[in-house]
Amino acid sequence: MAAPKWLTEDEMKAWRSFITTAMDLMRSIELDLQPFGLDTGDYQLLAILSEAPDHRLRMCDLADMLRLSRSGLTRRMEGVMAAKLVARERDERDGRSANAVLTPKGYALLKKAAPTHVASVRARMIDLLSASEIKGIGTAFTKIARALNESE
């Protein structure tokens, strides 16, 4: 077996900074969503549905977009369905599948939470970086996502 290619000092600094900061960043953004009764997973689910045609998506497509298994999506949907933010409806074109539908209540809550969420993302990340740094992060994570998708 070949010897491991150890991380350089700069690579280790980048990796460790990513690990600790990513968790702290997500936790801070999530704290800003708490007054709305949402966590980041709920917010992402509502945001994705708000951008979908007629505010509805097939459950399997929503699971893929959220990077969840089917059972993971079922668990994620429990809270937003109980709060009547999202409804589950049988697909009219394919009776074997179901759609997740953003309710008017869910859309109203998302519209109320969105300004706070965007302000949080800006204050905690975007406004701290230059345009080239933001572009670099976008490019880097696009490459990482592509490699992860290819390995699956």
Secondary structure, DSSP 8 states (H G I E B T S, - for coil): --------HHHHHHHHHHHHHHHHHHHHHHHHHGGGT--HHHHHHHHHHHHSGGGEEEHHHHHHHHT--HHHHHHHHHHHHHTTSEEEEE-SS-TTSEEEEE-HHHHHHHHHHHHHHHHHHHHHTGGGS-HHHHHHHHHHHHHHHHHHHHH-
